[in-house]
Amino acid sequence: MITVTGSLAFDHIMDYSGRFADNIIPDKIHQINLSFLLTDLKKQNGGTAGNIAYNLALLNSPSSILGCAGPDFSDYGKFLQDSGVDMSRVKKVDSLTSSAFIMTDLSDNQITGFYPGAMSQNSSLTLNGINSNLVVIAPNDPQAMIKYAKECQQTNTPYMIDPGMQLPALLSEQLKEMIKGATILIANDYEIALLKEKTDLNEQDLLSQVKILITTLGEKGSIVQKDSERYEINPAKPEKITDPTGAGDAYRAGFLAGWIKNIDLKVCGQMGSLAACYAVEKYGTTNHKFTIGEFCKRYRENFGEELKLS
């Protein structure tokens, strides 16, 4: 069982038909006052924990979510439960469920505002007493992330640390403590660069702290490293690109669905790459579906190898 911690949220996804960069005057960035006319707006189920757990369920990898949600969460919670996610550790609180407001331009650049709501109470929950093969510490309330990393370290529970959008909120020493002893550290290339800058750690330092380092590169693929091993993972080919939101969470689930079965790291990375394709082909983060048979067939088409999953 994989325990997934992170946000449970509603995503308000907005499309802008231009490019943000065309509206920014470099020598005026000290005083930005911009308004973008949007072409689309949709409210979707989302949040890092919900997204990852949903994709794990599609890949027949049992998972349980630990987190808080508000009184407006009932329909989303039922959707995840019906999809195969264990929701018994989701605590209902009075605050509204978290909400993300995500604006995407023509170049797939994104500007996001996030209202934490119920997520602010996630630090009141504990991993103690939960038996897991792996804990995912995805972007969440910063204090909750720090707490969960410490609990995993104290119980020698394997964990994936994904600081992501909370990097600006976490102090250097906090990041160092969270990384120390992690089984997997994952972030995109920009986040890895920011992490190195904030902690004054280089790539070798990171590799000495964690067992596996994953750097995602968007449409260029990803890099998976372990000790002296380095795998450059080619991107799988989406049939179309509709919305990039949630692709990173799908990658994480695809990778972990292979890792939990002791599959070769390169194959795990390729599974992550393919899972991300399904996410970008649909609007929203949990609107895609596939069977194991369909996933394995498409894996063979993209990577020229057989993949056997049960």
Order of alpha helices (4+ residues) and beta strands (2+ residues): beta-beta-beta-alpha-beta-alpha-beta-beta-beta-beta-alpha-beta-alpha-beta-alpha-alpha-beta-beta-beta-alpha-alpha-alpha
